[in-house]
């Protein structure tokens, strides 16, 4: 199990009363995680995330292909596919639109999307997921998520009211003083290398 005492990154939650400043601080914290510690954290995150997904038993799951230092969950995509779950990756279709999800399978060659994303090539089958697994730049104890500022996942969650959502983040990227705005959508849970947080409760 991941030992939180090994981290050299400050554990004090980032002040998110100023979202722009919080994003800069959270990026700095995430970038400062050493390679060996990051690999260990990613393994712990994958273990917790796989168990959380197993409990929910989704038929179709939308995940993400990591970028910008996001936790690496790539090997779970193949594991979920082998378990019979339909796996999809997001595509940005317009600046103010929800994300569109398209089918992923092992061996599929991804293409570059906007904002540095990796997407399925054109023509892959669209998927309507019942579970979303999404990266968080920051998160708080109430399972609110702070992303990069584009609002794509907030619009997507609004468009998929029946879907559940799990955020994925490093423990170092917890926030405090996050003031949720009307467009902010709380997640059902957040997985870090050290914890599984569920909305309205905390679970180690």
Secondary structure, 3 states (H helix, E strand, C coil): CCCHHHCCCCCCCEECCCHHHHHHHHHHHHHCCCHHHHHHHHHHHHHHHHHHHHHHCCCEEEECCCCCCCCCCHHHHHHHHHCCCEEEEEECCCCCCCCEEEEECCCCCCEECHHHCEECCCCCCECCCCEEEEECCEECCCCCEECCCCCHHHHHHHHCCCCEEEEECCHHHEEECCCCCCCCCCCCEEECCCCEEECCEEEC
